[in-house]
Structure formats: structure tokens, C-alpha cells
Amino acid sequence: MVMSPSLWKGAEIPEWLGPPFSFLGLRTPEADFESARAVIVPAPYDGTTTFRSGTREGPRAILAASRELELYDEETETEAFRQGIATMDELAVNVASPREMVNHVRQAGEYVLAAGKLPVLLGGEHLLSLGMIEALGARHGTFTILHLDAHADLRCSYQGSPYSNACVMYQALQHASLVQVGIRAITREEHQLVGERGIPCFLAYHLWRDPSLWERVVPLLGPRVYISVDLDVFDPSFMPAVGTPEPGGLAWYDVLRLLRQVCSQKQVLGFDVMELLPHPPHVATDIMAARLVYKLLTYIFLDNQH
């Protein structure tokens, strides 16, 4: 495919980051694009953020924190990095056009998918997930989005634009089916849309009141899944570093249990971890976001690790 000349800071092809800038600080051969099973795509953009800006710093913070992680996963007794994880240079930012930023992400996703790799998007604001969803839709056809978030993100437009982080899942419905988990901030209109479209929406309150509902999530997913995580899905008592925190969020091990079930029972086409708003010098949230990325890769790679 022909790449936009401005997609990677003026380069026609991406540069591949090595230590200390690569995910986990990986070196050759584990960080080589050609042999890597997954590719990290950092997208430092928060142009439609309306409350607290700063999630554009999220990808760098996740990459920096990832260098402090242990490479061995004690839960699965595996080392996922041995499957190969390449790190793409940051996407160039177009502050004038949210749609163009979505296009940038889509092109990056197409590049990664054409090479037969698993795309991993780091944001940045949640709108950018739409670009990866569009790339997957064009390549794979039908799939389900597992959307973990505090907010429904189902507005048809926000402040006069359909390209906002408040609208990302409404736009995504053109390309995939949707299952939502952890929602606890939703408008009347979004709630009505959920009912009209028959969208499975697991509210955080309902999951707290009846924990057995967790077991209903995976059966509602199709055989192929894209996982989209807004970090505000977690309770702000341990993940306050997000653009729009909401009380009453999900717990770490509840989310991990769900993700491991999904990865063991479905084909995961890719995933994103979005909306980290770093708050130096408090790095615990950066570590948590990086650990979540590595946990997801661990679960996805588990089928052929030794």
C-alpha cells in the first residue's frame, strides 16, 4: 500500500524503536519488526478532549513505564516477549483535523495488518480507536468490539462534530458489533440507542450488584474480537490518571479474568489501551497501563508459549 508521506513525522515508512524507547526496552531480535508477532502503534493525540487534556503524553508514559516491568508473567508462567514485540515510531499529529488523525491510525493499522502482525494501539484519546477498527473492518469483515470504558461513547455528535472521543463507538457501529462493559456514565439518548440496537451493555453498577453477570459477557462476543480499553473503566482509587474519571469503576483482577477468558476462547484481532493522562511524579498508573498491555499480549500469545 502507499503510505501518506506525513504519517510518521515526514517518513514514508515507520522507524522501529529500539531500547530504551521500545516497549519493555526490548532489543534485537525480540524487537525486530520482521519476526515480531505484535506491533505497538503509539498515537499521541488528544485534540477533541474537552475536560482534562494531556492524554497525548500517554503513549510515551506507557513505553517508559514498560521498561520497569518484569518480563516473566507469574500468573501464566510464561515470557510473552519471546514471541516478538516491535514498537513503531509515534504517528505524526494533525491537530487541525480529528478525521485525519483517524485516517493516520487506519493507515498504520493497515500497514501492520498487511504484514500479518497483531496491532496494539496506545493512546491518546479514544477517538483514535476508530482508525484501527476501520482497518480491521476492511481486512476481516465481521467482528465484535469488546469495549471497556466508564463512558458509553455513543453520541452521534458532540459539540457539532461526529469525530470526538464521545462518539467513537457510535461511529464504530458502522464496522462491527459491540459489547460494552463497565459503563457508568451514559446519556438518556445513548441509553435509548443501546435499547434500540440491542447492544449488550454491562453497567458497572449491575456487575457490582450481581457478579454472576461477568460470565455472560464472553458468550455474547463473536468469534473474532477487537478489545478497546479506556483506562477510566478502572476505579479511580487506583487509576486516577485519566481524562474523565468516574467513581465506581472495575477492579484489576476482575478485568484480567474477563480478558483472559476472551483471549482463550476468541480470536483477538488487535487491541488498544487509551486515555492515560500521566501525572508525574506518580508513576503507579503508568506502570498499571503498561502492565495491562503486557498482560493482554501474554494472554493472546498463550496458545504457543512454552
C-alpha positions as CSV (number, residue, x, y, z in Angstrom):
1,M,0.0,0.0,0.0
2,V,1.1,3.6,-0.5
3,M,1.6,5.4,2.8
4,S,0.9,9.1,3.5
5,P,4.3,10.9,3.4
6,S,3.4,12.6,6.7
7,L,2.2,9.6,8.6
8,W,5.4,9.1,10.6
9,K,6.8,12.5,11.1
10,G,7.6,13.0,7.4
11,A,8.8,9.5,6.7
12,E,7.1,7.2,4.1
13,I,7.8,4.1,6.2
14,P,8.0,3.9,10.0
15,E,11.1,3.8,12.1
16,W,11.3,0.9,14.5
17,L,12.2,1.9,18.1
18,G,14.9,0.1,20.0
19,P,16.0,0.5,23.6
20,P,15.4,2.5,25.6
21,F,12.3,3.6,23.6
22,S,10.9,0.2,22.6
23,F,8.1,-1.5,24.6
24,L,9.7,-3.3,27.5
25,G,13.1,-1.8,26.3
26,L,13.4,-4.8,24.0
27,R,16.4,-5.3,21.8
28,T,17.0,-7.4,18.7
29,P,15.8,-10.0,17.9
30,E,12.6,-9.6,20.0
31,A,12.0,-6.0,18.9
32,D,12.5,-6.7,15.2
33,F,9.5,-6.0,13.0
34,E,10.1,-8.9,10.6
35,S,9.9,-11.6,13.3
36,A,7.6,-9.8,15.8
37,R,4.1,-11.2,16.4
38,A,2.8,-7.9,17.7
39,V,3.4,-4.2,16.8
40,I,2.9,-1.3,19.2
41,V,1.5,1.8,17.5
42,P,1.9,4.9,19.7
43,A,-0.6,7.7,18.8
44,P,0.0,10.9,20.9
45,Y,-3.2,12.9,20.2
46,D,-5.9,14.4,22.3
47,G,-7.3,17.1,20.0
48,T,-11.0,16.6,20.9
49,T,-10.6,16.3,24.6
50,T,-13.0,18.6,26.4
51,F,-12.3,18.2,30.2
52,R,-8.6,17.4,31.1
53,S,-6.1,17.4,28.3
54,G,-2.8,15.6,28.4
55,T,-3.6,12.1,27.1
56,R,-1.3,12.8,24.2
57,E,1.5,12.1,26.7
58,G,0.1,8.6,27.4
59,P,1.9,6.5,24.8
60,R,5.4,7.8,25.9
61,A,4.5,7.2,29.6
62,I,3.4,3.7,28.9
63,L,6.5,2.9,26.9
64,A,8.7,4.4,29.6
65,A,6.9,2.5,32.4
66,S,7.1,-0.8,30.4
67,R,10.8,-0.8,30.9
68,E,10.3,-1.4,34.6
69,L,8.2,-4.5,34.2
70,E,9.4,-8.0,34.8
71,L,9.4,-10.0,31.5
72,Y,8.2,-13.1,33.3
73,D,4.5,-13.4,34.0
74,E,3.9,-15.1,37.3
75,E,0.2,-15.9,36.5
76,T,0.8,-17.9,33.3
77,E,4.5,-18.8,34.0
78,T,5.5,-17.5,30.5
79,E,7.6,-14.8,28.9
80,A,5.4,-13.3,26.1
81,F,8.2,-11.0,24.9
82,R,9.9,-14.0,23.3
83,Q,7.1,-14.0,20.6
84,G,8.5,-10.7,19.4
85,I,7.0,-7.2,20.1
86,A,8.1,-4.4,17.7
87,T,7.5,-0.7,18.5
88,M,6.6,1.7,15.8
89,D,7.6,5.3,15.9
90,E,4.9,7.8,17.1
91,L,2.4,8.8,14.5
92,A,2.6,12.3,13.2
93,V,-0.1,14.6,14.8
94,N,-2.5,16.6,12.8
95,V,-4.1,19.0,15.3
96,A,-6.3,20.6,12.7
97,S,-8.4,17.5,11.8
98,P,-9.6,14.7,14.0
99,R,-10.7,12.8,10.9
100,E,-7.2,13.0,9.5
101,M,-5.8,11.6,12.7
102,V,-8.3,8.7,12.5
103,N,-7.0,8.2,8.9
104,H,-3.4,8.1,10.2
105,V,-4.3,5.4,12.6
106,R,-6.2,3.5,9.9
107,Q,-3.2,3.6,7.6
108,A,-0.8,2.5,10.4
109,G,-3.2,-0.4,11.2
110,E,-3.4,-1.4,7.5
111,Y,0.4,-1.4,7.4
112,V,0.7,-3.7,10.4
113,L,-2.2,-6.0,9.3
114,A,-0.7,-6.4,5.8
115,A,2.5,-7.7,7.4
116,G,0.5,-10.3,9.3
117,K,1.1,-8.7,12.8
118,L,-1.2,-8.1,15.7
119,P,-1.8,-4.3,16.1
120,V,-1.6,-2.7,19.5
121,L,-2.7,0.9,19.7
122,L,-1.6,3.2,22.5
123,G,-3.4,6.5,23.1
124,G,-4.0,9.2,23.3
125,E,-7.7,9.9,23.2
126,H,-10.3,7.2,22.5
127,L,-11.4,8.6,19.1
128,L,-8.3,7.1,17.6
129,S,-9.6,3.6,18.1
130,L,-11.9,4.2,15.2
131,G,-9.0,4.2,12.8
132,M,-7.9,0.7,13.9
133,I,-11.5,-0.5,13.9
134,E,-11.8,0.7,10.3
135,A,-8.6,-1.0,9.3
136,L,-9.8,-4.3,10.8
137,G,-13.2,-4.0,9.2
138,A,-11.7,-3.5,5.8
139,R,-9.4,-6.6,6.2
140,H,-11.5,-9.0,8.3
141,G,-15.1,-8.1,7.7
142,T,-17.4,-9.0,10.7
143,F,-16.1,-8.9,14.2
144,T,-17.1,-7.7,17.7
145,I,-15.7,-4.8,19.7
146,L,-15.3,-5.5,23.4
147,H,-15.5,-2.0,24.8
148,L,-14.3,-1.5,28.4
149,D,-15.0,2.1,29.5
150,A,-16.7,4.3,32.1
151,H,-18.5,6.1,29.3
152,A,-20.8,4.7,26.5
153,D,-19.2,7.0,23.8
154,L,-22.3,6.5,21.7
155,R,-23.2,10.1,20.9
156,C,-23.9,10.7,17.2
157,S,-22.1,14.0,17.6
158,Y,-20.5,16.2,20.3
159,Q,-20.1,19.9,20.1
160,G,-21.1,19.8,16.4
161,S,-18.7,17.0,15.3
162,P,-19.1,13.3,14.8
163,Y,-15.4,12.8,15.4
164,S,-15.0,13.1,19.1
165,N,-14.0,10.7,21.8
166,A,-17.6,10.9,23.0
167,C,-18.7,9.5,19.6
168,V,-16.2,6.8,18.8
169,M,-18.4,3.8,19.5
170,Y,-21.3,5.3,17.6
171,Q,-19.0,5.6,14.6
172,A,-17.6,2.1,15.2
173,L,-21.1,0.5,14.9
174,Q,-20.7,1.0,11.1
175,H,-17.9,-1.6,11.1
176,A,-18.6,-4.1,13.9
177,S,-20.9,-5.3,16.6
178,L,-20.4,-4.0,20.1
179,V,-20.4,-5.3,23.7
180,Q,-19.8,-2.8,26.4
181,V,-18.5,-3.5,30.0
182,G,-18.0,-1.2,32.9
183,I,-20.3,1.7,31.8
184,R,-21.3,4.1,34.5
185,A,-21.7,7.4,32.6
186,I,-24.4,7.4,29.8
187,T,-26.8,9.9,28.5
188,R,-30.5,9.3,28.1
189,E,-30.1,9.3,24.3
190,E,-27.2,6.8,24.5
191,H,-29.3,4.6,26.8
192,Q,-32.1,4.7,24.2
193,L,-29.8,3.8,21.4
194,V,-28.5,0.8,23.4
195,G,-32.0,-0.5,23.7
196,E,-32.9,0.2,20.1
197,R,-29.8,-1.5,18.7
198,G,-29.8,-4.3,21.2
199,I,-26.3,-3.5,22.3
200,P,-25.2,-5.7,25.3
201,C,-24.2,-3.1,27.9
202,F,-23.0,-4.3,31.3
203,L,-23.2,-1.3,33.6
204,A,-20.6,-1.2,36.4
205,Y,-23.4,-1.0,39.0
206,H,-25.0,-4.2,37.7
207,L,-21.7,-6.0,37.7
208,W,-21.2,-4.9,41.3
209,R,-24.7,-5.9,42.4
210,D,-24.6,-9.3,40.6
211,P,-21.1,-10.6,39.9
212,S,-22.6,-13.6,38.0
213,L,-23.2,-11.2,35.1
214,W,-19.5,-11.3,34.3
215,E,-20.0,-14.9,33.0
216,R,-22.5,-13.6,30.4
217,V,-20.0,-11.3,28.6
218,V,-17.9,-13.8,26.6
219,P,-20.8,-15.8,25.1
220,L,-22.2,-12.5,23.6
221,L,-19.0,-11.9,21.6
222,G,-18.5,-13.2,18.0
223,P,-15.6,-15.5,17.1
224,R,-13.3,-12.6,16.2
225,V,-12.8,-9.7,18.7
226,Y,-11.1,-6.3,19.0
227,I,-10.6,-5.2,22.5
228,S,-10.8,-1.5,23.2
229,V,-9.8,-0.3,26.7
230,D,-10.4,3.2,28.0
231,L,-8.4,3.2,31.3
232,D,-11.2,5.1,33.0
233,V,-13.0,1.7,33.1
234,F,-11.0,1.1,36.3
235,D,-11.9,2.6,39.6
236,P,-10.2,6.0,40.1
237,S,-9.0,4.9,43.5
238,F,-6.2,3.2,41.7
239,M,-6.4,4.6,38.1
240,P,-7.0,8.4,38.6
241,A,-4.7,9.3,35.7
242,V,-7.4,9.6,33.1
243,G,-9.1,12.5,31.3
244,T,-12.6,12.0,32.8
245,P,-12.6,9.8,35.9
246,E,-15.8,8.3,37.2
247,P,-16.4,6.7,40.6
248,G,-17.5,3.1,41.0
249,G,-15.1,1.5,38.4
250,L,-13.9,-2.0,37.9
251,A,-11.2,-3.8,39.8
252,W,-7.9,-5.0,38.3
253,Y,-8.4,-8.8,38.7
254,D,-12.0,-8.7,37.6
255,V,-10.9,-7.1,34.3
256,L,-7.9,-9.5,33.9
257,R,-10.2,-12.6,34.5
258,L,-12.5,-11.3,31.7
259,L,-9.7,-10.6,29.3
260,R,-8.1,-14.0,29.8
261,Q,-11.4,-15.7,29.1
262,V,-11.8,-13.7,25.9
263,C,-8.3,-14.4,24.7
264,S,-8.6,-18.1,25.4
265,Q,-12.0,-18.5,23.7
266,K,-11.9,-16.0,20.8
267,Q,-9.6,-14.8,18.1
268,V,-8.3,-11.4,19.2
269,L,-7.6,-9.3,16.1
270,G,-5.9,-6.5,18.0
271,F,-6.4,-4.2,21.0
272,D,-5.9,-0.7,22.3
273,V,-5.2,0.9,25.7
274,M,-6.3,4.5,25.6
275,E,-6.7,7.7,27.7
276,L,-3.8,7.5,30.1
277,L,-3.2,11.0,31.4
278,P,0.2,10.9,33.1
279,H,0.6,12.7,36.4
280,P,4.3,12.9,37.3
281,P,5.8,12.1,39.7
282,H,3.1,9.5,40.4
283,V,4.0,6.6,38.1
284,A,1.9,3.8,39.5
285,T,-0.8,4.5,36.9
286,D,1.7,4.4,34.1
287,I,3.0,1.1,35.4
288,M,-0.6,-0.2,35.6
289,A,-1.3,0.8,32.0
290,A,1.9,-0.8,30.7
291,R,1.2,-4.0,32.7
292,L,-2.2,-4.2,31.2
293,V,-0.7,-4.1,27.7
294,Y,1.8,-6.8,28.6
295,K,-1.0,-8.9,30.2
296,L,-3.1,-8.8,27.1
297,L,-0.2,-9.8,24.9
298,T,0.6,-12.6,27.4
299,Y,-3.0,-13.9,27.2
300,I,-3.1,-13.6,23.4
301,F,0.3,-15.4,22.9
302,L,-0.5,-18.1,25.4
303,D,-1.5,-20.6,22.8
304,N,2.1,-21.2,21.6
305,Q,4.3,-20.2,24.6
306,H,6.5,-22.7,26.4
